[in-house]
């Protein structure tokens, strides 16, 4: 996936799932800032911010492995989304320049 600089965003609404939105900024080919929003549920709630920090500084090519690593160690409950949805929405966002 080619790395570009700029602001990117995408929405994902899995079938029978909840809305998951990713907004991110790429600088020099790495994720400088990333936010997940939507109507999905993740408990504890602070886990979303922890995941966002976990992805900061990574290249787009590292996203899938980083998300898999996060969810393999984090003790979270989710409703309406799965770890693969987080990977998918980040990849979609990187393809969609704002």
Buried (B, 14 or more C-beta within 10 A) or exposed (E): EEBEEEBBBBBBBBEEBBBBBBBBBBEEEBBEEBEBEBEBEBEEEEBBEEBBEBBEEBBBEBBBEBBBEBBEEBEBEBEBBBBEBBBBBBBBBBEEEE
